[in-house]
Amino acid sequence: MRYTIERYPTCWIDVWHLPGGQRVTVRPVLPQDAELEQAMVRALSPASRYQRFFAPIRELPQGWLERLTQIDYRHQHALIAETFSGDQALAVAEARYVVDASGRDCEFALVVADDWRHLGLARRLLQALMQAAAEAGLERMVGDVLATNQAMLSLARSAGFQIARHPDGGAQVVRVQRALSRTAQQSALPATAPAPSAPRAWAAT
């Protein structure tokens, strides 16, 4: 898989202080985060992994891992939240969107480690994704959510997303969608831009 990046978006690096006193560093994902991403996925409960990937996996296959960490920040955007135990980094959440073939909409996904939920991480990551997508000139954000994932559906509603039947017609997955603010300074990607594989999953907050 060939990886290229025009510019690493340092403007998205931040330190968040959480209600419980925890502190996390939030930054754009890099290829060298593959081990961090894999460790986070392995540490998720089976239910959380299924909610995120819609499959009963125990770890990420190599191809998936490459797609999740080799981000060009033009057709996709990804953020990772990490904390440190001594000098050991630990990923506790991540969020991303992928631009679709039209260059106007994007599909997003996010996951928070089981022990780091109910601290507002999912909400803040979703807000950051929406801001990044709007600044990139994108018009709409969508996400696919398991119909049983009430925590994520509640978060989506509170963030202004509408809940709709999935276009494939299945009952197990619903689609959340909302228009993005037209405050972006950049134009949308051209319709001819290649679209990477979309996230197609959410996990509970």
N, C-alpha and C positions, 0 to 999 in steps of 0.2 A: 504494500500500500504506500503510495507516494504522499508525503506530507509537506505542505508548504504553508507559510504564514506570512502575511504582508507586514503586520504590526501587532505586537502583543499589547492588548488594551490595559495598560497599567492604571487607567483612571478607575477601574472597577476593583482595585485592591482596597480593602477596608478592614477595620477591626470593629467587631460588634461586641458589646457588653450585654449579656442576657439577664433576664430577671433573677435567675438563681445565683448570680454572681460569676457565672462562667464567662470566659472570653474566647471568641473564635476569630480567626483570620479568614476573611472571604476574599477570594482572588480568582481570576480566570484560570481554567484548567490548562495544563501543559502535558506533553507526551510523557515526561518523567513522573507524572502522577499515576501511572498505570498500577503500580504496586499499592498505592494508597487506595485507589478505586477498588481494586480486587479485594483488599483486606476489609474494606467497608461492606462490600457485598457478601463476603463470606460470614461476616459477623451479624448480618441481618437475620431475623427469624425467618423460617420458611414462608410464613404468611406474608411478611413484608417483601421478600424477594418475589413472590408470585404477584403481589399487587404492583410492583414496579415493572417487572419484565413479562408478565402474563404467561409465565412458563415456570415449571418446578425445577429451576436450576439451583446449583449449590455454589457455583462460581461463574465468572464470565468467560466464555470461550475467547480465544485469542483475537479473533476477528472483531467481536463485539468490543473488546477492551481497546483495540486500536481505534475504532470508530468513536468511542467515548472520550478518548484522550487526545486524539490528533485533530484539533479544532482549528479551523482557518479564520474564525471571527469575521467572516464575510457571509457565508452561507449557514453558519451555525454559531452559537454562543453558549458557553458553559461556565458555571461558577462552582467552586468547591469551597466548603467551609471546613477548616481544620483547627485542631487544638494540639497542644503539646504536653507530653508527660516527660519531663526532663528534656532531653534532646530528641525524643521520639515523636514524630508527627502522627496524628490520627485524624482521618477524615470522618466527619460526623454528619455531613449533608452534602448534597450536590443538586444542581438544577441546570437545565439546558433548554434551548429551543433550536429547531432546525427549520430553515426557510423552505417552503414548498416550491414546486416547479413554476408557479405563477410569479414568484418573486414578490408577492404582496402579503401572503399569510405565513404564519409559522405554527408548528406544533411543538408543544413543550412537555417536559416531564420533570419530576423532582422526587427526591427521596431523603428522608431524615433517619439517622440511626435510631434504633428502638429506644435507647437510653437517653436520647436527646430530644424527644418529642415534648410537646406542650410548653415549649420555651419561646415560641414565636419565630423559630428559624424558617419554617415553611412559608409563613406569611411574608417575611422579609425577603426571602429568596424569590418568591413569586413577584413581589413588587419590583425587585431589581431586574428580573427578566422582562417584565412589561415595560419598564423604563428603557432598557437597552433596545428592545424591539421597536418601540416608538421612535427612539432616536435614530434607528437604522431605517426609518421610513416605512416600516411594515404597518399594515392596516388592520390585521385581525390575528388573534391568538386562539388556538384551539388545543384541546387535550382530550385524550381518551381515558376514561376512568371506569373501573369495575363498578357495576351498579351496587355492589355490596360495600363499597368503600365510602362509608358515610362521613368519615372524618375529612376526606379530600373533597367530597361534594359540598360539605358545609363550608370549607375554606373557599372553594370556587365561588359559591353563592355570595359569600361576604366580600369577595373581591370584584363583584359585578359581572361574573360569568353567567350566561344562560345555560340551562341544562336541556339537552335535546336528545331525541332518539339517534342512535348511531346510524350513519348512512348505509352501513352494511346490513342493517335490519335486525341484528342480533339483540337479544334481551340481556345478555350478561355484561355488555359494555355500553356506556352512554358517552355522549360527547358534550364537553363544556366549551363555550366559545364566548368571546367578547371582542368588541371593536377597541382598537388602541387609540390613544390620544394623538391627534394630528399636530403635535408640537415638534415633530422631528425636523431636523435641519437637512438631513440627507434624503435623497430620493430612494425609492424602493429599488430592489435589485431588478435587473432586466428579466423578462420572462424566459429568456434563453439560458439563464444561469443554471448550472447543474445542481440538483438537489440531493444532498446526502440522505441516507436512510433516516427516517423520522424516528423520534423517541418511542411513540406509541404506548406509553405507560406512565402510571403514577403510582406512588406509594403513600401510605397513610402518614399523617403529620404527628 
